[in-house]
């Protein structure tokens, strides 16, 4: 008996064909094939005795069984939402590749090239064969350079064994959350927040507790609100200054008030996300939370190279903190990815060698970001009903467009929230932005001005033209 198995292109069904010569099979020659859902196939054989007149013989037959497959996922994974910024960026990129002239202002990625001395250090690492594994925590060279930077620029002292170098600041943050949080612990997150913070808490089986802030207060956390929400389960407070998505910068006075609240709760740690530290606009200044009295022992400081040094693709970040916590994060990293790229670490050393706060290379970029910010604040400030908190750092503008909710456009429908407004601006204006609900504030939309001034001017023109077409819905 000859057999053949065919599957459809979608791999959802399978057809098994059986050919039995009628001369000796003794089987029903009418059976030719059978189709069934292809979930999982199990191939077995069986012995069949065939009797013919006064003799019999054995023959082996192929038996194919379709088996069910358990396709359930971990509850931990099911609780996590995909990143909306990544999704929108990917959608906009796909449209551009399809020939649609979309202006992409969704991703938090500087449009500048990595400064030449940094890039050259990476090239030299390759030329010199510096392409092997490094220690899990990072080379002593880069960890010492980070210690020097934190001492000179931030006023906080660490030793190399209190530094963990990771594949980007994002990895440093998620490892920190997983290392210190137990199931049921609470992670305190001021909103608006970076989209990944709550999901990182959920990955650690912790509960994200969102504390809203207000545009009238520059999206800064009120210490009294913080104190009212803390419980015995509160384990981690995440602060981001300068902030993604608002560009707000916490003044030292306010951080000191927050530190006084934190000091009353022995279990509470602080994760200070300082990735935008160098992208700050005078007279605003940056204060590292760990530099405040009594806060070194309970602060995990995260920083990196992606934003200030335009090194997003190099994937290099770091964590600094008490050795007990940093070692725990290193244990997780050793089972996840091991150490960061050897080439990127050489480039990171060169970046830290550019001078205080990145030297001239970074100051040139910051000057351009400030010019772009000023243009956008002025342009959108001309729109009636729009509320703006002027960013003091980073390269984002988080604008309250809620006055347009309830309007509608012909052929599109009603604008109900930040997501529908972003979809409308993408469809009508061909500008990709991120809805504020992804950051915990549905009244706003985030605009990344990590794009050239010419690009931003074109984007503003498109957005304004699209908004003019919106009209108030007429009650029926």
C-alpha positions in Angstrom: 0.0 0.0 0.0 1.4 3.4 -1.0 0.7 6.5 1.1 1.3 10.2 0.6 0.6 13.1 2.9 -0.1 16.6 1.6 -0.7 19.8 3.6 -2.4 23.0 2.4 -0.4 26.2 2.1 -2.0 27.5 5.3 -1.0 24.4 7.2 -4.5 24.2 8.7 -5.6 21.0 7.0 -3.9 17.9 5.8 -4.9 15.2 3.2 -3.7 11.7 3.5 -3.9 9.7 0.3 -4.0 5.8 0.4 -3.4 3.7 -2.7 -4.2 0.0 -2.2 -3.7 -2.4 -5.2 -6.9 -4.3 -5.4 -5.1 -7.5 -6.4 -3.7 -8.3 -3.0 -4.8 -5.8 -0.4 -8.0 -7.3 0.7 -8.9 -3.7 1.9 -11.7 -1.5 0.7 -10.2 -0.1 -2.5 -12.8 2.8 -2.3 -10.8 4.6 0.4 -8.5 7.0 -1.4 -7.9 10.0 0.9 -9.1 11.7 4.0 -8.8 15.4 5.1 -8.6 16.6 8.6 -7.5 19.7 10.6 -3.7 19.8 10.9 -3.0 20.6 14.6 -0.3 18.0 15.3 0.5 14.8 13.5 1.5 11.5 15.1 2.8 8.8 12.8 2.4 5.2 13.9 2.7 1.8 12.3 0.5 -1.3 12.8 0.7 -4.9 11.7 -2.1 -6.2 9.5 -2.7 -9.9 8.8 -4.0 -10.5 5.2 -5.6 -13.9 4.5 -5.6 -15.2 0.9 -7.0 -18.7 0.2 -4.9 -21.1 2.3 -2.1 -18.7 3.3 -1.7 -15.5 5.2 0.9 -12.8 5.4 1.7 -9.7 7.5 2.1 -6.2 6.2 3.0 -3.0 8.0 0.6 -0.1 7.5 1.1 3.6 8.2 -1.3 5.2 10.6 -1.6 9.0 10.9 -3.4 10.6 13.8 -4.2 14.3 14.3 -3.6 15.3 17.9 -4.8 18.4 19.7 -2.1 20.9 20.9 -2.3 23.0 24.0 -1.8 26.5 22.7 -2.5 28.3 26.0 0.1 30.9 27.1 1.4 31.9 30.5 -1.1 34.1 32.4 1.9 36.4 33.0 2.3 36.9 29.2 -1.4 37.3 28.7 -1.5 40.1 31.2 1.0 42.2 29.2 0.0 44.6 26.5 2.1 45.1 23.4 3.9 48.4 23.1 1.7 50.9 21.3 4.6 53.1 20.3 6.3 50.1 18.6 3.1 49.1 16.9 2.4 52.6 15.5 6.1 53.0 14.4 5.9 49.7 12.6 2.6 50.6 10.9 4.0 54.0 9.8 7.2 52.3 8.5 5.1 49.8 6.5 3.1 52.7 5.0 6.3 54.5 4.0 7.6 51.3 2.4 4.4 51.0 0.5 4.9 54.5 -1.0 2.7 56.5 1.4 4.6 59.7 2.4 4.0 59.4 6.1 5.8 61.7 8.5 6.9 59.5 11.5 6.9 61.3 14.8 6.1 58.3 17.0 9.4 56.8 17.9 11.7 58.1 20.6 14.8 57.9 18.4 17.2 60.9 17.7 17.6 61.6 14.1 21.3 62.4 14.5 24.1 60.1 13.6 26.2 58.6 16.4 29.0 61.1 17.0 32.1 60.2 15.0 34.5 59.5 17.9 32.0 56.9 19.3 31.5 55.3 15.9 35.2 55.1 15.3 35.7 53.4 18.7 33.2 50.7 17.6 35.0 50.3 14.3 38.4 50.0 16.0 37.0 47.3 18.3 36.1 45.2 15.3 39.4 45.8 13.5 41.3 44.9 16.7 39.3 41.7 17.1 37.5 42.9 20.3 34.5 40.8 19.3 34.3 38.1 22.1 32.1 37.8 25.2 32.8 40.2 28.0 32.0 39.6 31.7 28.3 39.4 32.4 28.3 42.7 34.3 30.4 44.5 31.6 34.0 45.2 31.2 35.9 46.7 34.1 36.9 49.6 31.7 33.3 50.7 31.1 32.1 50.1 34.6 34.9 52.3 35.9 34.1 54.9 33.3 30.5 54.9 34.5 31.6 55.3 38.1 33.7 58.3 37.2 30.7 59.8 35.3 28.3 59.3 38.1 30.7 60.8 40.6 31.6 63.9 38.6 28.2 64.7 37.0 25.7 63.3 39.5 27.5 63.5 42.8 26.9 59.8 43.6 29.7 57.3 44.4 29.8 53.7 43.2 32.4 51.0 42.7 32.5 48.8 39.6 30.8 45.9 41.4 27.8 48.2 41.9 27.3 48.7 38.2 25.6 46.4 35.7 25.9 47.0 32.0 23.0 45.7 29.9 21.7 45.5 26.4 19.9 48.9 26.7 18.4 50.8 29.6 15.1 48.9 29.0 16.7 45.6 30.0 18.2 47.3 33.1 14.8 48.5 34.2 12.9 45.2 33.7 15.6 43.3 35.5 15.5 45.7 38.4 11.7 45.3 38.7 11.9 41.5 38.5 14.8 41.4 41.1 13.1 43.4 43.8 9.3 42.8 43.3 7.5 39.7 44.7 4.0 38.6 43.5 1.4 41.0 44.8 3.9 43.9 45.5 2.9 47.3 44.2 4.9 49.4 41.7 4.0 53.0 42.0 4.0 54.8 38.6 3.1 58.4 38.1 1.1 59.0 34.9 1.8 60.0 32.2 4.3 57.2 32.1 6.6 55.4 29.6 4.4 52.6 28.1 6.6 49.8 29.4 6.6 50.5 33.1 3.2 48.9 34.0 3.9 45.9 31.7 7.2 45.4 33.4 5.5 45.3 36.7 3.0 42.7 35.4 5.8 40.6 34.1 7.1 40.5 37.7 3.6 39.4 39.0 3.5 42.8 40.7 0.6 45.3 40.6 1.1 48.6 38.8 -0.5 51.5 40.9 -1.0 54.5 38.7 -0.9 58.0 40.2 -2.3 60.6 37.8 -0.6 64.0 37.4 -2.0 67.1 35.7 -0.9 69.3 32.9 -1.6 72.4 35.0 1.1 71.1 37.4 3.6 70.3 34.5 2.8 66.6 35.0 4.8 66.4 38.2 3.9 64.0 41.1 2.4 65.6 44.2 4.2 64.2 47.3 0.9 64.3 49.2 -0.8 62.2 46.6 2.1 59.7 46.8 1.9 59.5 50.5 -1.9 58.8 50.4 -1.4 55.9 48.1 1.4 54.0 49.8 0.7 50.8 51.6 2.7 47.9 53.2 2.7 46.3 49.7 4.4 49.3 48.0 7.8 48.1 46.9 9.0 50.3 44.0 8.4 53.9 42.9 9.5 54.7 39.3 10.5 58.2 38.6 11.6 59.4 35.1 13.2 62.8 34.8 13.4 64.3 32.2 10.2 62.5 31.4 9.0 60.4 28.6 6.3 61.3 27.4 6.0 64.8 28.9 9.5 66.3 28.9 8.9 67.4 32.5 11.9 67.8 34.8 11.6 67.3 38.5 13.2 70.3 40.4 15.5 69.3 43.3 13.1 70.8 45.9 10.2 68.6 44.7 12.5 65.5 44.7 13.5 66.3 48.3 9.8 66.3 49.3 9.3 63.0 47.6 12.4 61.6 49.3 10.9 62.6 52.7 7.8 60.5 51.9 9.9 57.6 50.7 12.0 57.6 53.9 8.9 56.8 56.0 8.4 53.5 54.2 11.2 50.9 54.8 10.1 48.6 52.0 9.9 51.3 49.4 12.7 51.5 46.8 13.0 54.0 44.0 13.9 53.3 40.4 15.2 56.6 38.9 15.1 56.4 35.1 17.6 59.1 34.0 18.1 58.1 30.3 17.2 61.7 29.1 19.5 63.3 31.7 21.6 65.3 29.2 18.8 66.4 27.0 17.7 69.2 29.3 17.0 72.9 28.6 18.4 75.6 30.9 17.5 76.9 33.3 16.2 73.4 34.2 18.8 71.2 35.9 19.0 67.5 36.5 19.1 66.0 40.0 19.9 62.3 40.6 17.5 60.9 43.2 20.3 58.8 44.7 22.2 62.0 45.6 19.5 63.1 48.0 20.1 62.5 51.8 19.3 58.9 52.8 18.3 57.8 49.3 21.5 56.1 48.0 20.7 52.9 49.9 17.3 52.5 48.3 17.7 53.9 44.8 18.4 52.0 41.6 19.6 54.5 39.0 19.2 53.6 35.3 20.9 55.4 32.5 22.3 54.6 29.1 23.6 55.9 25.8 20.7 55.7 23.4 19.2 59.1 23.7 21.9 61.7 24.5 24.5 60.0 22.3 22.2 59.0 19.5 23.2 55.3 20.0 19.8 53.6 19.9 21.0 50.7 17.8 24.1 50.1 19.9 21.8 48.7 22.7 23.8 49.8 25.7 22.5 50.9 29.1 23.4 50.4 32.8 22.1 50.1 36.3 23.8 51.6 39.4 22.9 50.8 43.0 23.7 48.9 46.2 25.6 45.7 45.4 22.9 43.4 46.9 20.3 44.6 44.3 22.8 45.0 41.4 24.0 41.4 41.9 20.5 40.1 41.8 19.9 41.9 38.5 23.2 40.5 37.2 21.9 37.0 38.1 18.9 37.5 36.0 20.9 38.9 33.1 23.3 35.9 33.2 20.3 33.7 32.4 18.7 36.1 29.9 21.3 37.5 27.6 24.7 37.5 29.4 26.8 40.6 28.8 26.2 43.5 26.4 28.0 43.7 23.1 31.8 44.0 23.4 31.8 46.5 20.5 29.1 48.6 22.0 30.9 48.8 25.3 34.1 50.1 23.6 31.9 52.7 22.0 30.3 53.5 25.3 33.7 54.2 26.9 34.4 56.6 24.0 31.0 58.3 24.6 31.8 58.9 28.3 35.2 60.3 27.2 33.6 63.1 25.2 33.5 65.4 28.2 31.2 66.6 30.9 27.5 65.9 29.9 28.7 64.6 26.5 30.7 67.6 25.6 30.2 69.6 22.4 28.7 66.7 20.4 25.8 66.4 22.8 25.3 70.2 23.3 24.9 70.6 19.5 22.1 68.0 19.5 20.4 69.6 22.6 20.5 73.0 20.9 18.7 71.6 17.9 16.1 69.8 20.1 15.4 73.1 21.9 14.9 74.9 18.6 12.4 72.3 17.5 10.6 72.4 20.9 10.2 76.2 20.7 8.8 75.9 17.2 6.2 73.3 18.1 5.1 75.0 21.3 4.6 78.3 19.4 2.8 76.5 16.5 0.4 74.4 18.5 -0.1 77.2 21.0 -1.9 79.1 18.2 -4.7 76.5 18.2 -7.7 77.3 20.2 -8.5 74.9 23.0 -5.1 73.1 22.9 -3.2 72.9 26.3 0.5 72.6 26.4 3.0 72.1 29.2 6.4 73.3 27.8 8.9 70.5 28.0 12.0 71.2 30.1 13.9 68.2 28.7 13.8 65.1 26.5 12.4 65.5 22.9 8.6 65.0 23.4 5.7 67.3 23.4 2.6 65.9 25.3 -0.3 68.0 24.1 -3.9 68.1 25.4 -6.1 67.8 22.3 -9.2 66.7 24.1 -11.1 69.8 22.9 -11.3 68.0 19.6 -13.0 65.0 21.1 -16.7 64.8 20.0 -15.9 66.2 16.5 -16.2 64.3 13.3 -14.8 64.2 9.8 -16.6 63.2 6.6 -15.6 59.7 5.6 -13.9 59.0 8.9 -16.5 59.3 11.7 -16.4 60.6 15.2 -13.2 61.5 17.1 -13.8 59.9 20.5 -10.4 59.7 22.2 -6.7 60.0 21.7 -6.5 56.8 19.7 -9.2 57.8 17.2 -7.6 61.2 16.8 -4.2 59.7 16.0 -5.8 57.3 13.5 -7.5 60.3 11.9 -4.3 62.3 11.7 -2.5 59.3 10.2 -5.3 58.7 7.6 -6.0 62.4 6.7 -2.7 64.1 7.5 -0.3 61.2 7.0 1.4 62.0 10.3 2.2 59.2 12.8 1.8 60.2 16.5 1.2 58.2 19.6 -2.2 58.4 21.5 -1.9 59.5 25.1 -3.9 56.5 26.4 -0.8 54.4 25.9 0.9 56.6 28.5 -2.0 56.7 30.9 -3.5 60.0 29.8 -6.2 59.8 27.1 -6.6 63.6 26.9 -3.2 64.0 25.2 -1.1 63.0 22.2 2.7 62.5 22.2 4.7 64.1 19.5 8.4 63.2 19.2 10.5 66.1 17.9 13.5 63.9 17.2 13.2 64.9 13.6 14.5 67.8 11.5 12.9 71.2 11.8 11.9 71.0 8.1 10.1 67.7 8.8 8.4 69.2 11.8 7.2 72.2 9.9 5.7 69.9 7.2 4.0 67.9 10.0 2.5 70.9 11.7 1.1 72.1 8.4 -0.5 68.7 7.8 -1.9 68.4 11.3 -3.5 71.9 11.2 -5.1 71.2 7.8 -6.5 67.9 9.1 -7.9 69.6 12.3 -9.6 72.3 10.3 -11.8 69.6 8.6 -13.1 68.4 12.0 -16.6 69.7 12.9 -18.8 69.3 15.9 -21.1 66.3 15.7 -24.7 67.5 15.2 -27.1 65.9 17.8 -29.8 63.7 16.1 
